[in-house]
Each structure stands twice: as C-alpha cells, then as structure tokens.
Amino acid sequence: MRRGLLAGILALGLGACAARQPAPPGTIAGPAGPETADDRAQLWWVPVRPYTGRDEAFLLETMIYRPAGAGPFPLVTINHGLPADKWNLQLVRPGFEIAAHWWVTHGYAVAVPLRRGVGRSQGALAEWAEACSADDFVHLAYVSAIDMRGTVAYLAKQPFVDPSRIVVVGQSAGGFGGLALAADPPPGVVAVLDFAGGVGGYGNGEICGGADNLIEAARQLGQRSKLPELWLFSENDRWFGAIAKPMYEAYRAGARAPVGFVALPPFGDDGHGTLYRADPAVWAAAVTDFLKTVPARAPAL
C-alpha cells in the first residue's frame, strides 16, 4: 500500500541527472556557489526544523533565482511533488526553470526547494501514508507543508527578500501541500497557487481508495483555509483533472478566504506537467489577474 500510494503522489516538475550525493556533513546553511548569468541562479542550502521542541535541522537543496539589483524582492517559492519511482529520489534536481524565469522577469525572487529525502536534501522522505483514507491524504498535505513553511521562514529573513510579500506555488503533491500551508500560513505569505494539486493518483484518472476520499480531504482542508488561493488545472490532466472541479467545490464550500479556479487548455499528452513544461503564457494572465485581487501587500505584476 505504501508503495502504491507514494507512486500516486506523483508530481513531476523534477529534473533527473546522474547519481548525486546528499549534502555531506559540515555543509552549512546559505549560498553554496556563485550566481550564474541565467536569472542569477544560485544553489542554496536551506535549513528546516520539522520537529517541535527539537532544534535538529535538515538542509534542503534549493535553487534561488533573482532579478538584477539588491532588492528586497517579493518572493515566490515553487514546490514540487514526487516522482513515481521512490527508489531514485536522490537522482532528482530542482526544476521549474521556465516558470522561475517568468517570475524573475516580473520582479520576483524565486526559490525552488527539494523537500527532505529528495535530491541532495538531508533527511528521509517523510511523505508516507499507510492507507488511502481522507485523513491520510490530509496528513500528507500537512507533512509536505512542513518543509514548505520552513523554507519560507528562512528565506524571509534574507536581505534580498521582502518578508511581507511571499507567494507559495505548488505542483501536484506540492500544490496539495499548499492547501495545508494556507490553513496555518507563515507570516508574510499572501497567497497560494495550486497547480494540478492532489495526492493518491495513478495517472489514469483513478485515485487510491476512490475519488471520494480525495474530495473529502479537500473539504477538510478547505474548512481551515485562511489565504486567497487560485487553483489551475489543465483540461487533460491525467492525474486529477477528472475530479479537479469536485475537489475545488468541496474545498471552497468552507474556505475562509477567496478561492478561484481556472481550467487551463490541454497541454501535450498530459496537462499535469503544464507548470514545468508549458510556456508560461498558458497561465500567466490568470495568475496576474488573481494577484491583482490579493490584498495590497501582494506585489503588483
């Protein structure tokens, strides 16, 4: 069951490469190399402390992108899901370069972290579930949100970041994790963008334990939502497209803040990959219009 459910958390948006080693002992938090010419891309190690009452920190492999200048810039974090093959998690690297470039050209700093157990990030993968119930899916969302929240907390303290203007973006399992983050938002986060969010899918329209469990999980998370959100699903998303609207309606019914839904056009043979593979023109207008409706602390595009 664990193996099947993990495969169903598929979130793509990760780039594969040759074998890579986790951050070695002695690695320290902060920048770990020079900036490149492309959007000032720079490797950082971002510390997160997932355990209450313990100071134990895990370093997350994170790519940072920035516009020219010193800032401070509004910040976007782009949060991945998980590949189907859990045995090769250390082979992945941060992706979303196309989406990151769009945000940088619009004046944002961008962070693309890999959560614990993925790529060279320290720690073991924490996003497991024993079964396929709604409660398990809610639990997975909150576990994903732990590292997402820790990334925001650390980067908000950096001098190039405006700590009052942070937007959290998630893809697939990362998008579903963003719903849990919206239930208990870190200071400075003004909005959440959910691209193709979900867990428990098999890639053929089926959901582990049945679609009703994922819809119910969305309903539970919606009752706790406190941030403006925009959900974006491609019409040919093979993972969650068939139940995207029922999930959204269940979530929105109890949400305490505005939640919008955008049906993106079909993309390739599986629209689940729209955020990390498509030209941003596919979603840019919807995102721009949404952020104009967010309270004044949000950056203007």
HELIX and SHEET records of a PDB file:
HELIX    1   1 ARG A    2  GLY A    8  1                                   7    
HELIX    2   2 LYS A   86  LEU A   91  5                                   6    
HELIX    3   3 GLU A   97  THR A  105  1                                   9    
HELIX    4   4 ALA A  134  LEU A  155  1                                  22    
HELIX    5   5 ALA A  173  ALA A  183  1                                  11    
HELIX    6   6 ALA A  211  GLY A  222  1                                  12    
HELIX    7   7 GLY A  241  ILE A  243  5                                   3    
HELIX    8   8 ALA A  244  GLY A  254  1                                  11    
HELIX    9   9 GLY A  271  GLY A  273  5                                   3    
HELIX   10  10 THR A  274  ARG A  277  1                                   4    
HELIX   11  11 PRO A  280  VAL A  282  5                                   3    
HELIX   12  12 ALA A  284  THR A  293  1                                  10    
SHEET    1   A 2 GLY A  15  ALA A  16  0                                        
SHEET    2   A 2 VAL A  92  ARG A  93 -1                                        
SHEET    1   B 9 GLY A  30  PRO A  31  0                                        
SHEET    2   B 9 GLN A  42  VAL A  48 -1                                        
SHEET    3   B 9 PHE A  58  TYR A  65 -1                                        
SHEET    4   B 9 ALA A 109  PRO A 113 -1                                        
SHEET    5   B 9 PHE A  73  ASN A  79  1                                        
SHEET    6   B 9 VAL A 161  GLN A 171  1                                        
SHEET    7   B 9 VAL A 189  PHE A 195  1                                        
SHEET    8   B 9 GLU A 229  SER A 234  1                                        
SHEET    9   B 9 VAL A 259  LEU A 264  1                                        
END                                                                             
